[in-house]
Amino acid sequence: MTSMRLDRPDARGRFGEFGGTFAPETLMPALDELAGAFTEAWGDEEFVAEYRRMLSDFVGRPTPLHLAGRLSESLGVRILLKREDLAHTGAHKINNAIGQGLLAKRMGKPRVIAETGAGQHGVATATAAAVLGLECQVFMGSVDIERQALNVLRMEILGTEVVPVTSGAGTLKDAVSEAMREWVKSVESTHYIIGSVVGPHPFPWMVREFQKVIGEEVLDQIGSDLPDIVVACVGGGSNAMGMFYPLAGLGIDLVGIEAAGEGIATGRHGASIGAGSPGVLHGTHTYMLQDEEGQVLEAHSISAGLDYPGVGPEHAYFHQSGLARYESITDEEALDGVELLARTEGIIPALESAHAVAWVAREAGSLQGKTVLINLSGRGDKDVEQIGRARAGR
Ligand SMILES: *Cc1c(COP(=O)(O)O)cnc(C)c1O
């Protein structure tokens, strides 16, 4: 196989045939300005040094690479965990929020906005805004506000205004649309912090650049003893791409795990690559869940972070070119993954991350003697109530 990862998308913002800029005319100047500002900042040693300093002193990087002894023993597979759950705020999302927050300041924009579903990206953005002295508004569906009261409170304590979105179903897709509308109105003063490797160019590329620290740290930590397989869960795909990009082309089997939800056959899942098809979603050409007429379908997953009907365009490229492969895990399997990791390693993983753990457990028979690295994207404190409800219902 001769496929190569692409250091950056082409002049039209594409990774092969995927990506691009499918955005309203009114947003084009803002996206151009952003692409220019990011390119310039990322080439400036001082900006990069400030970003690295924030990652070490504020986020707590590098996160450890942990040999999971008891889990390895129980599965007969040597398992390493990249501990993104130990990053400040409990997941990888802060790496990107800090990067984009610093960029907003550099662009002279005193205000940031973001969309959030379960509230994880909202909390990361509110945290970055607080430490960097930026004004912050987070758009959140009114239904999600009800469901995620704790994260709403977190954001408010951090000084962020949570704006309820009542249009549509009152969930993530509607919050994205509202945040986009607000950005068009206020682009002079405002930067829009997208939370994953999705959206129009330059977001997928920029967010990957801010997340690739994960895989780069692994290369430093592991020396020449490369793992055979690397596994990461895929919602929009930022923790997975942050891990995969630096490791692509080194002969490692890269495996992205999508949400099979209640089972692919039920139609209630979030497997955009595994069971979707190419189309345009939120400004980018990528794999997505859609009906015959191209209408976006609702995704379903027990984990809010994987409950998205699309995937970042660079993953679509990795899939098509064979740089990575994509599998899926059901809600039930993920719940078993939570308990397995909790009881063997004393770590309660996020439901998202538990998908990666569960895949290794399911496939252990064919992985004997191999070294498998799991990207543990976040901790499960946010999910304990939901895990408790699911246990009670079993
Ligand atoms: C948001 C989230 C994800 C999914 O987002 P990606 O962009 O696919 O990484 C995965 N794990 C955790 C812990 C999250 O909070």
The ligand as an SDF file (V2000), in Angstrom:
LIG
                    3D

 15 15  0  0  0  0  0  0  0  0999 V2000
  -16.0300   14.2140   22.9430 C   0  0  0  0  0  0  0  0  0  0  0  0
  -15.3630   12.9570   23.3360 C   0  0  0  0  0  0  0  0  0  0  0  0
  -15.0630   11.9450   22.3940 C   0  0  0  0  0  0  0  0  0  0  0  0
  -15.4760   12.0180   20.9470 C   0  0  0  0  0  0  0  0  0  0  0  0
  -14.9170   13.0630   20.2270 O   0  0  0  0  0  0  0  0  0  0  0  0
  -13.7510   12.8210   19.1660 P   0  0  0  0  0  0  0  0  0  0  0  0
  -13.6610   14.1170   18.4610 O   0  0  0  0  0  0  0  0  0  0  0  0
  -14.1770   11.6890   18.2940 O   0  0  0  0  0  0  0  0  0  0  0  0
  -12.5300   12.4890   19.9360 O   0  0  0  0  0  0  0  0  0  0  0  0
  -14.3890   10.8160   22.8260 C   0  0  0  0  0  0  0  0  0  0  0  0
  -14.0380   10.6570   24.1190 N   0  0  0  0  0  0  0  0  0  0  0  0
  -14.3220   11.5920   25.0530 C   0  0  0  0  0  0  0  0  0  0  0  0
  -13.9020   11.3360   26.4620 C   0  0  0  0  0  0  0  0  0  0  0  0
  -14.9810   12.7760   24.7010 C   0  0  0  0  0  0  0  0  0  0  0  0
  -15.2660   13.6930   25.6350 O   0  0  0  0  0  0  0  0  0  0  0  0
  1  2  1  0
  2  3  1  0
  2 14  2  0
  3  4  1  0
  3 10  2  0
  4  5  1  0
  5  6  1  0
  6  7  2  0
  6  8  1  0
  6  9  1  0
 10 11  1  0
 11 12  2  0
 12 13  1  0
 12 14  1  0
 14 15  1  0
M  END
$$$$
